[in-house]
Structures are given as C-alpha cells and as structure tokens.
C-alpha cells in the first residue's frame, strides 16, 4: 500500500475556473474545483451520481430550472446525466465526489 499526501486544494488558485483531480479509482473520483468570484462553471453533466461539498466561499448551483445557494461546509447531492451550472458568489472551493 502506498500512501500519498498532497496540498492541491490549499495551493489551488482563484483564476476563473480551476479543476484538479485529487483521486481516481475504478469506482470513485474526487475533483477539487476553485471558482473565482462571479466566474461560472458552464453547463455540463456528471457521468455518475455526485456529491458536492463546499470547502470555502458561496456558490449558486443551477439544476432543473432551480438554483440552490450553498455556503461553506454545506453539501449537495445530484443525479448523473442532469445538466447543471455553477456560479461563484465569492471566491469558492468545493469538492465533487462521484
């Protein structure tokens, strides 16, 4: 077993939209997303059911004609293959676990 330690989340900058793959296995993927204030993660879908966890900041998550305001330490689950968009109200970082 190999152990790894990283600082990718802490070192991730706020420069529009940044996506860093933290981990990937056959059954799991963890992405760290940083979104600069007022930046938008354009409409896209997830290949699997996904779980979003806000690490810092505040975002608007748009899905199925509804918006959800999410703040630091809140989480949100959403289904696969459903178009969605994210906009940063302030500089924000969040994890996508899928």
VMD Tcl script that draws the C-alpha trace (Angstrom):
set ca {
  {0.00 0.00 0.00}
  {1.33 3.40 -0.97}
  {0.32 6.49 0.99}
  {0.19 9.93 -0.57}
  {-0.25 13.38 0.90}
  {-0.99 16.46 -1.13}
  {-1.64 20.17 -0.85}
  {-3.54 20.54 -4.12}
  {-6.64 22.09 -2.52}
  {-4.73 24.65 -0.46}
  {-2.50 25.58 -3.41}
  {-5.35 25.84 -5.91}
  {-5.72 29.46 -7.06}
  {-8.80 31.54 -7.80}
  {-8.33 32.16 -11.51}
  {-11.70 31.85 -13.24}
  {-12.36 28.06 -13.15}
  {-9.71 25.59 -11.98}
  {-10.26 21.81 -11.78}
  {-7.78 19.48 -10.06}
  {-8.22 15.70 -9.92}
  {-7.43 14.70 -6.31}
  {-8.10 10.96 -6.65}
  {-9.41 8.46 -9.19}
  {-10.13 4.75 -8.92}
  {-12.46 2.45 -10.86}
  {-15.34 3.33 -8.54}
  {-14.54 6.83 -7.26}
  {-13.33 10.20 -8.48}
  {-12.67 13.31 -6.36}
  {-12.30 16.69 -8.04}
  {-11.32 19.95 -6.39}
  {-12.90 22.95 -8.08}
  {-11.96 26.57 -7.47}
  {-14.18 29.26 -8.90}
  {-13.27 32.94 -8.81}
  {-15.96 35.41 -7.69}
  {-18.53 35.90 -10.49}
  {-16.99 33.08 -12.58}
  {-19.24 30.34 -13.98}
  {-18.67 26.64 -14.46}
  {-20.56 26.25 -17.78}
  {-23.41 23.78 -18.19}
  {-22.26 20.17 -18.06}
  {-23.34 16.76 -16.73}
  {-21.79 14.23 -14.38}
  {-21.17 10.65 -15.56}
  {-22.24 9.37 -12.11}
  {-24.34 10.47 -9.16}
  {-22.28 13.19 -7.50}
  {-21.81 14.80 -4.12}
  {-20.67 18.42 -3.84}
  {-19.09 19.74 -0.62}
  {-18.35 23.47 -0.29}
  {-14.97 23.94 1.38}
  {-14.99 27.74 1.32}
  {-16.99 30.55 -0.21}
  {-20.50 30.63 -1.58}
  {-21.92 29.35 -4.88}
  {-25.17 29.14 -6.78}
  {-25.87 25.66 -8.17}
  {-28.40 25.64 -11.03}
  {-30.17 22.38 -11.91}
  {-33.64 21.58 -13.33}
  {-34.65 25.27 -13.51}
  {-33.91 25.77 -9.79}
  {-30.99 27.46 -8.07}
  {-29.52 26.39 -4.73}
  {-27.35 28.76 -2.71}
  {-24.60 26.76 -0.99}
  {-22.15 28.09 1.61}
  {-19.00 26.86 3.34}
  {-19.45 23.36 4.81}
  {-22.76 22.68 3.09}
  {-23.19 19.70 0.81}
  {-25.46 18.90 -2.12}
  {-26.17 15.64 -3.96}
  {-27.30 15.49 -7.58}
  {-28.03 12.76 -10.16}
  {-25.92 11.74 -13.11}
  {-26.62 12.97 -16.64}
  {-28.56 16.04 -15.45}
  {-27.34 19.35 -16.93}
  {-26.21 21.86 -14.30}
  {-24.22 25.09 -13.94}
  {-22.34 26.65 -11.02}
  {-21.68 30.36 -10.39}
  {-19.45 31.75 -7.64}
  {-20.94 34.46 -5.45}
  {-17.49 34.88 -3.90}
  {-14.14 33.11 -4.36}
  {-15.07 29.48 -3.68}
  {-13.62 25.98 -3.48}
  {-15.66 22.80 -3.49}
  {-15.16 19.09 -3.89}
  {-17.03 16.86 -6.31}
  {-17.11 13.23 -5.21}
  {-18.54 10.84 -7.75}
}
mol new
graphics top color blue
foreach p $ca { graphics top sphere $p radius 0.5 }
foreach p [lrange $ca 0 end-1] q [lrange $ca 1 end] { graphics top cylinder $p $q radius 0.2 }
display resetview
